Amino acid sequence: MENSGDERWFETFRMQAAHMAFPDWSPRPDEWVSFYASLVGQEAAVTAEIAVYRDNERIRFRHYKGEEARSFWLELMHRMAE
C-alpha cells in the first residue's frame, strides 16, 4: 500500500526526531519510531518523547521537558524546513 504525502512527511518527521535524539542510531527494517509531544499546564510547558522499537520491544527512549524540549522542537522544525 502506498503512503500518502502526509504519512511520508510524518514518517520523515519521526525519523528526524529519532536521529536527533539518538545520533548513533542506524535504523533496521524491523525498527520503528514513536514520537509523542504535548503542551502541559497554563504556561504551555512542552514535553516530547521519542522511542525506537524493534518489533514490540522498546530499545531506545528519550524524554525532553522544559527548555530542553523547546530547544529540541526549534531544531527539529529548522531541520524539517530545510
C-alpha positions in Angstrom: 0.0 0.0 0.0 1.4 3.4 -1.0 1.7 6.0 1.7 0.1 9.4 1.3 2.2 12.6 1.2 1.1 13.4 4.8 2.1 9.9 6.0 5.5 10.2 4.3 6.0 13.6 5.9 5.1 12.3 9.4 7.4 9.3 8.9 10.3 11.7 7.9 9.4 13.9 10.9 9.6 10.9 13.3 12.9 9.7 11.8 14.5 13.1 12.0 13.4 13.3 15.7 14.9 9.9 16.3 18.2 10.8 14.6 18.4 13.9 16.7 17.7 12.1 20.0 19.9 9.1 19.1 22.7 10.3 16.8 24.5 6.9 16.8 21.3 5.0 15.8 21.0 3.4 12.4 17.5 2.1 11.7 16.9 -1.5 10.8 14.0 -2.8 8.8 12.3 -4.2 11.9 12.5 -0.9 13.8 10.0 1.9 14.0 9.9 5.2 15.8 7.3 6.6 18.2 7.1 10.3 18.8 4.8 12.0 21.3 4.6 15.7 22.2 2.3 17.7 24.4 1.7 21.1 25.8 1.0 20.9 29.6 -0.3 23.4 32.0 -1.2 27.1 31.9 2.3 28.1 30.8 2.2 25.5 27.9 5.3 23.6 29.1 6.4 21.5 26.1 7.3 17.8 26.6 8.4 15.3 23.9 9.2 11.6 24.0 11.0 9.7 21.3 11.2 5.9 21.3 12.6 3.3 18.9 11.0 -0.1 18.9 12.3 -3.3 17.5 9.1 -5.2 16.8 7.3 -4.6 20.1 10.3 -4.1 22.3 11.4 -0.5 23.2 15.1 -0.4 22.6 15.7 3.4 22.9 13.9 6.1 24.8 14.4 9.8 25.4 12.2 12.3 27.2 12.6 16.1 26.9 10.9 18.7 29.0 11.1 22.4 29.7 13.9 24.4 27.9 15.4 21.2 26.6 12.1 20.3 24.9 11.8 23.8 23.5 15.3 23.7 22.0 14.7 20.2 20.6 11.4 21.4 18.9 13.0 24.5 17.4 15.9 22.5 16.0 13.5 19.8 14.7 11.4 22.5 12.9 14.5 24.1 11.5 15.8 20.8 10.1 12.3 19.9 8.6 12.2 23.3 6.9 15.5 22.6 5.0 
